[in-house]
Structures are given as structure tokens and as C-alpha cells.
Amino acid sequence: MANNLTLAVSNRSKSGTIKRLPASIDVTTATTIEEVQQQLAKKAGVSDYNRIGIFDPETRKIIRDRRAVVGAQENVIKSKAILAQDLGPQIGWRTVFLIEYAGPLLFHFAFFYLRPIIPLPAFLSLNQTASRSDPVTDVQTVVYAMFQLHFLKRELETAFLHRFAANTMPAWNVFRNSAFYWLLAGFVDAWSLYAPLSPFRISSQFPAASPARAGFGSTWLDYLGVALFVFGEVSNFSVHYHLAHLRSPGGTEKKIPNAFGSSLVTSPNYMFEVLSWMGVILISRDITVAIFISVGMIYMRSWSRDKELALRRLFPDKYKKKKYTMLPGLI
């Protein structure tokens, strides 16, 4: 049975002051954090309730679970108060991911088909016998297909599979988050892979000028690369499918994952992501691709460790602790 409750409301900080914030609001112990946001937004005249962050009155940390009920917040019930802050303009999580992954798709499409006019000073080239009229090589075609398939998969998963606990994030994040994909996976990788005079050009027409790389299929590493890529992509999708269906539609509940690979690491989706990109590296032999996934691994390492800590905190008696969070024996 839900009990009525009056909560004192105050601004958390001067930087995020909500000018017309009411001094108090009437709720019940069954009222969700999202409903509190909506009520405050209406009273304060804020058009987007997602801008209003609700914070614990003692820890002063944001309460991120929008479906959490007021009655479950011990410090809120004890002090009968909450803190609020204007988080600034917001943008949907799904929208941000769709924008992020569009960058590599667009850059690789443009550079692959416009390669005769991609500029790169000849003095930087290791392949002095190449010219801008050279046709696309079979290796370049395979690598192009890999990039497009990977990021198309991500777009489709974002649009139709993933379920997000939060509605929005600060709008500025779209620029920060997109920079990594648009600039490194998109512009830099595409320029290096497809520019006719690229220092890392993949050539089957000029094996003498590119002794480190002949045509696709000239070594067993090419077939290993394809196998790793296919296995990694399919396995990564299976983990994403499992994680998406741990949560009910529109829900934010937490459960212990038990996906393919969960017995090895905390975040098997990251493990399979790395395997997939190892396949691309084996075929492309391109340093910029290696740099891209190396930087990505730094982020994934942090996220996987946060995931492990969260599972230990949420399920102290049920969760089987993992030594490695992303790569068995390494991370």
C-alpha cells in the first residue's frame, strides 16, 4: 500500500538552478522518479522534464533509475527531501547512437567510391608505383564490406533491439561521443584504407611496391580474419539480444546476465567486439584500424569494470564474481 508523502525540494547547485522550483511536492511511496521529474517540470514551467535531475539529499548523487520508486530511496524517505538540478538540453540515447554510427558508414562509402580524388601527397606514399586510376583491390573491397556490415549492424541494433534505462543524455554528448567514430573510425580509417597513394595502401596489383601485402587469399591469415570477424559479429549480436531481453519493454530492472561468453568475462559483448576487429586488422594490415580498436578498448575496459562492480553491488549473494571483465587472462 502506497503512503502519501510531502517532499521538500531545493536546488542542488547554483550552476543548474531551476528558477521556479516549488518548495515542496506531494507524492506517494509508489511514485516513480520519472513522475517526480514530470511533476517538477510542470510546476517549474520546464518544457522537457528530462532536463530535471533528481538527486539524493544526503549523497547528492543523481538517482538514474527513472522507474525507481520514491519509497525505495532510503535517504529521501528519512529526510523527506530531494534535490533537483537543471541538466541542460537533452537528447535521446537512441538518437545519439544512431548519429555516432552513421559517421563511419558515410565516410567509408564516400572514400571507397570517390577514391580517385582523395588527396594524399605522393611523398608520403610507400607505394610510389600506384596511381589514382588504379582500380579498387579485392582486399580493399573485403575491408570496406566489413566496416559497412559492422556499423550497419550497430545501427539496426540501436533502432530495433537495444533498450535504454535512461531516456536522454546531455545534448552536448552527441559531439563528444560522435568524434571518436566520425573522426577515427570514419575519416582517418577510410582515408588510410582507400586513398590510392596511402602509405598503408593494400595492393594486389603492385606486390613489389607493397611487399607486406598481396591480394586477398594469398595467406591463411585472410581466412582467419574473415572467420574471426563473422564469429565476433554473430556472437556480439547474440549477447546484445540476451541483454536486451533481460529487461522488459520500457523497464529498467537489473538482472544477472547469462549470455554466451558470460562464464569467461563480465562483458562478453566487448570480448566479441575485439575479436571482430582483430579479424579486420588481419586482413587490412592497417595501423589506423589498430589504433581505432586500441582506443576503443580503453573505453570498453572502463565500462566492463564498472559493470562488474555494479553487479557485485546489486547481487552480492547471487552474482559469481569475475576476475576478468573483458578479455580472458588479460583484462
C-alpha positions as CSV (number, residue, x, y, z in Angstrom):
1,M,0.0,0.0,0.0
2,A,1.4,3.4,-1.0
3,N,1.7,6.1,1.6
4,N,1.3,9.8,1.0
5,L,4.4,11.9,1.4
6,T,5.4,15.6,1.1
7,L,8.9,16.1,0.0
8,A,10.9,19.4,0.4
9,V,12.5,20.4,-2.8
10,S,15.6,22.6,-3.2
11,N,18.1,23.3,-5.9
12,R,21.3,21.2,-5.8
13,S,23.7,23.8,-7.1
14,K,23.8,27.4,-8.4
15,S,25.1,26.2,-11.8
16,G,21.9,24.2,-12.5
17,T,19.3,26.4,-10.7
18,I,15.7,25.9,-11.6
19,K,14.2,29.3,-11.1
20,R,10.5,28.4,-10.5
21,L,11.2,25.3,-8.5
22,P,8.4,24.6,-6.0
23,A,9.3,24.4,-2.3
24,S,7.7,21.0,-1.9
25,I,5.7,18.4,-3.8
26,D,3.1,15.8,-2.8
27,V,3.9,12.2,-3.8
28,T,3.4,8.7,-2.6
29,T,5.9,6.0,-1.8
30,A,4.9,4.4,-5.1
31,T,5.6,7.5,-7.2
32,T,8.5,6.9,-9.7
33,I,11.5,9.2,-10.1
34,E,10.3,9.9,-13.7
35,E,6.9,11.0,-12.3
36,V,8.7,13.3,-9.8
37,Q,10.6,14.8,-12.8
38,Q,7.3,15.4,-14.7
39,Q,5.6,17.0,-11.7
40,L,8.5,19.4,-11.0
41,A,8.8,20.2,-14.7
42,K,5.1,21.2,-14.8
43,K,5.3,23.3,-11.7
44,A,8.6,25.0,-12.8
45,G,7.5,25.6,-16.4
46,V,10.2,23.4,-17.9
47,S,9.1,22.0,-21.3
48,D,11.3,18.9,-21.2
49,Y,11.1,17.0,-17.9
50,N,14.2,15.1,-18.8
51,R,16.2,18.2,-18.1
52,I,15.4,17.9,-14.4
53,G,17.8,15.6,-12.5
54,I,16.6,14.2,-9.1
55,F,19.4,13.8,-6.6
56,D,19.7,12.0,-3.2
57,P,19.6,14.6,-0.4
58,E,22.5,13.1,1.5
59,T,24.9,11.7,-1.1
60,R,24.0,14.4,-3.6
61,K,24.3,11.8,-6.3
62,I,21.8,11.6,-9.2
63,I,19.1,8.9,-9.0
64,R,19.5,7.5,-12.5
65,D,16.8,4.8,-12.5
66,R,13.7,6.7,-13.8
67,R,11.5,3.8,-12.8
68,A,12.7,3.6,-9.2
69,V,10.0,4.4,-6.7
70,V,10.4,7.1,-4.0
71,G,9.7,4.6,-1.3
72,A,12.9,2.7,-2.2
73,Q,15.1,5.7,-1.7
74,E,16.2,5.4,2.0
75,N,17.7,8.9,2.3
76,V,14.7,10.5,0.6
77,I,12.3,8.8,3.0
78,K,14.4,9.6,6.0
79,S,14.9,13.3,5.2
80,K,11.6,13.8,3.3
81,A,13.5,15.8,0.8
82,I,15.1,15.7,-2.7
83,L,17.5,17.9,-4.6
84,A,16.9,19.0,-8.2
85,Q,19.1,20.4,-10.9
86,D,18.7,21.6,-14.5
87,L,20.8,19.2,-16.5
88,G,20.6,21.3,-19.6
89,P,19.3,20.5,-23.1
90,Q,18.8,16.8,-23.6
91,I,18.9,14.3,-26.5
92,G,17.7,10.7,-26.7
93,W,20.1,7.9,-26.1
94,R,18.9,6.1,-29.2
95,T,19.3,9.3,-31.3
96,V,22.9,9.7,-30.1
97,F,23.9,6.2,-31.1
98,L,22.2,6.4,-34.5
99,I,24.2,9.6,-35.2
100,E,27.5,8.1,-33.9
101,Y,27.4,5.0,-36.1
102,A,26.3,6.9,-39.2
103,G,29.7,8.6,-39.4
104,P,31.8,5.6,-40.4
105,L,29.1,4.4,-42.8
106,L,29.1,7.7,-44.6
107,F,32.9,8.2,-44.7
108,H,33.7,4.7,-45.9
109,F,31.0,4.9,-48.6
110,A,32.3,8.3,-49.8
111,F,36.0,7.4,-49.7
112,F,35.5,4.0,-51.3
113,Y,33.6,5.3,-54.3
114,L,35.5,8.6,-54.6
115,R,39.0,7.3,-54.0
116,P,40.4,8.7,-57.3
117,I,40.0,12.2,-55.9
118,I,41.1,11.5,-52.3
119,P,44.1,13.7,-51.7
120,L,47.3,12.4,-50.2
121,P,50.8,13.9,-51.0
122,A,52.8,11.5,-53.1
123,F,55.9,12.0,-50.9
124,L,54.1,10.3,-48.0
125,S,53.4,7.2,-50.1
126,L,55.3,3.9,-49.6
127,N,53.7,2.7,-52.9
128,Q,55.4,5.0,-55.5
129,T,54.1,2.9,-58.4
130,A,50.5,3.4,-57.6
131,S,48.3,5.9,-59.4
132,R,44.9,7.5,-58.8
133,S,43.4,5.5,-61.7
134,D,44.2,2.1,-60.1
135,P,41.1,0.0,-59.5
136,V,39.9,-0.9,-56.1
137,T,41.7,-4.1,-54.9
138,D,40.0,-7.2,-53.6
139,V,41.4,-6.6,-50.1
140,Q,40.0,-3.1,-50.0
141,T,36.6,-4.4,-51.1
142,V,36.6,-7.0,-48.3
143,V,37.6,-4.5,-45.7
144,Y,35.0,-2.0,-47.0
145,A,32.3,-4.7,-46.6
146,M,33.5,-5.5,-43.1
147,F,33.2,-1.8,-42.0
148,Q,29.8,-1.3,-43.5
149,L,28.4,-4.6,-42.2
150,H,29.7,-3.8,-38.7
151,F,28.2,-0.3,-38.4
152,L,25.0,-1.2,-40.2
153,K,24.5,-4.0,-37.6
154,R,25.1,-1.4,-34.9
155,E,22.5,1.0,-36.5
156,L,19.9,-1.8,-36.7
157,E,20.5,-3.0,-33.1
158,T,20.2,0.6,-31.9
159,A,16.9,1.2,-33.8
160,F,15.2,-2.1,-33.1
161,L,16.9,-4.1,-30.3
162,H,18.6,-2.1,-27.6
163,R,16.5,-1.0,-24.6
164,F,17.8,2.0,-22.6
165,A,17.4,2.6,-18.9
166,A,17.6,6.4,-19.3
167,N,15.5,8.5,-21.7
168,T,18.1,11.1,-22.6
169,M,21.7,12.4,-22.1
170,P,23.1,15.9,-22.2
171,A,22.8,17.1,-25.8
172,W,26.5,18.2,-25.9
173,N,27.4,14.5,-25.6
174,V,26.5,13.8,-29.2
175,F,29.5,15.9,-30.3
176,R,31.9,14.2,-27.8
177,N,30.7,10.7,-28.5
178,S,30.5,11.1,-32.2
179,A,34.0,12.5,-32.6
180,F,35.6,9.1,-31.9
181,Y,33.5,7.3,-34.6
182,W,33.3,10.1,-37.1
183,L,37.0,11.1,-37.0
184,L,38.9,7.9,-36.2
185,A,36.7,5.0,-37.5
186,G,35.3,7.2,-40.2
187,F,37.6,9.8,-41.7
188,V,41.0,8.5,-40.6
189,D,40.4,4.8,-41.3
190,A,38.6,5.5,-44.6
191,W,41.4,7.8,-45.8
192,S,44.1,5.4,-44.9
193,L,42.4,2.3,-46.4
194,Y,41.1,3.7,-49.7
195,A,43.4,6.6,-50.7
196,P,45.3,5.4,-53.8
197,L,48.6,6.9,-52.5
198,S,48.0,6.0,-48.9
199,P,51.2,4.9,-47.1
200,F,49.2,1.9,-45.9
201,R,47.6,1.1,-49.3
202,I,46.5,-2.5,-49.8
203,S,47.6,-3.6,-53.3
204,S,47.3,-6.8,-55.2
205,Q,48.3,-5.1,-58.5
206,F,51.7,-3.9,-57.1
207,P,53.1,-6.6,-54.9
208,A,56.6,-5.5,-55.4
209,A,55.8,-2.0,-54.1
210,S,53.8,-3.4,-51.2
211,P,55.8,-6.4,-50.1
212,A,53.8,-6.7,-46.9
213,R,50.5,-7.3,-48.7
214,A,49.4,-9.2,-51.7
215,G,45.9,-10.0,-52.9
216,F,43.1,-11.4,-50.6
217,G,43.5,-15.1,-50.1
218,S,47.3,-15.1,-50.6
219,T,47.7,-16.2,-46.9
220,W,45.8,-18.2,-44.4
221,L,45.6,-15.1,-42.2
222,D,43.0,-13.7,-44.6
223,Y,40.7,-16.6,-44.0
224,L,41.4,-16.5,-40.2
225,G,40.5,-12.8,-40.3
226,V,37.1,-13.5,-42.0
227,A,36.4,-16.3,-39.5
228,L,37.1,-14.0,-36.5
229,F,35.0,-11.2,-38.0
230,V,32.0,-13.4,-38.6
231,F,32.3,-15.3,-35.3
232,G,32.7,-12.0,-33.4
233,E,29.8,-10.2,-35.1
234,V,27.4,-13.1,-34.7
235,S,28.4,-13.7,-31.0
236,N,28.3,-10.0,-30.3
237,F,24.7,-9.9,-31.6
238,S,23.7,-12.9,-29.5
239,V,25.0,-11.1,-26.3
240,H,23.2,-7.9,-27.3
241,Y,20.0,-9.9,-27.9
242,H,20.3,-11.5,-24.5
243,L,20.9,-8.2,-22.7
244,A,18.0,-6.5,-24.4
245,H,15.6,-9.2,-23.3
246,L,16.8,-9.2,-19.7
247,R,14.8,-6.0,-19.4
248,S,11.0,-5.7,-20.0
249,P,9.9,-3.2,-22.7
250,G,10.2,0.2,-21.1
251,G,11.6,-1.3,-17.9
252,T,14.8,-0.5,-16.0
253,E,15.1,-3.6,-13.9
254,K,18.5,-5.2,-13.4
255,K,19.3,-8.9,-13.8
256,I,22.4,-11.1,-13.9
257,P,23.4,-11.7,-17.5
258,N,23.9,-15.2,-18.6
259,A,24.8,-14.8,-22.3
260,F,27.2,-16.7,-24.4
261,G,30.7,-16.0,-23.0
262,S,29.4,-14.7,-19.6
263,S,31.2,-17.6,-17.9
264,L,34.5,-16.2,-19.1
265,V,34.2,-12.4,-18.6
266,T,31.8,-9.8,-17.3
267,S,31.1,-8.2,-20.7
268,P,31.4,-10.8,-23.4
269,N,29.9,-8.3,-26.0
270,Y,33.2,-6.4,-25.7
271,M,35.2,-9.5,-26.0
272,F,33.5,-10.5,-29.2
273,E,33.8,-6.9,-30.4
274,V,37.6,-7.0,-30.1
275,L,37.7,-10.4,-31.8
276,S,35.7,-9.0,-34.7
277,W,38.1,-6.1,-35.1
278,M,41.1,-8.4,-34.9
279,G,39.7,-10.0,-38.0
280,V,39.6,-6.7,-39.8
281,I,43.2,-6.0,-38.7
282,L,44.5,-9.3,-40.0
283,I,43.0,-8.6,-43.4
284,S,43.8,-4.9,-43.7
285,R,47.2,-4.8,-42.0
286,D,46.3,-1.1,-41.4
287,I,47.8,0.8,-38.5
288,T,44.8,3.2,-38.2
289,V,42.4,0.3,-37.7
290,A,44.6,-1.0,-34.9
291,I,44.7,2.5,-33.3
292,F,40.9,2.7,-33.5
293,I,40.2,-0.5,-31.7
294,S,43.0,0.1,-29.2
295,V,41.4,3.4,-28.2
296,G,38.0,1.7,-28.1
297,M,39.5,-1.0,-25.8
298,I,40.4,1.7,-23.3
299,Y,36.8,2.8,-23.1
300,M,35.5,-0.8,-23.0
301,R,37.9,-1.7,-20.3
302,S,36.5,1.0,-18.0
303,W,32.8,0.2,-18.9
304,S,33.3,-3.5,-18.2
305,R,34.9,-2.9,-14.9
306,D,32.1,-0.6,-13.9
307,K,29.7,-3.3,-14.9
308,E,31.5,-5.9,-12.7
309,L,31.3,-3.5,-9.7
310,A,27.6,-2.8,-10.3
311,L,26.7,-6.5,-10.5
312,R,28.7,-7.2,-7.3
313,R,26.8,-4.3,-5.5
314,L,23.4,-5.2,-6.8
315,F,23.6,-9.0,-6.3
316,P,26.1,-9.6,-3.5
317,D,24.8,-13.1,-2.7
318,K,23.9,-14.3,-6.2
319,Y,26.5,-12.9,-8.6
320,K,29.6,-15.0,-9.3
321,K,32.5,-12.6,-9.3
322,K,34.6,-12.5,-12.4
323,K,38.4,-11.9,-12.4
324,Y,38.5,-10.7,-16.0
325,T,35.9,-8.3,-17.2
326,M,36.6,-8.1,-21.0
327,L,39.4,-10.4,-22.2
328,P,40.2,-13.7,-20.5
329,G,43.7,-13.7,-19.0
330,L,44.3,-10.0,-19.9
331,I,41.6,-7.5,-18.8
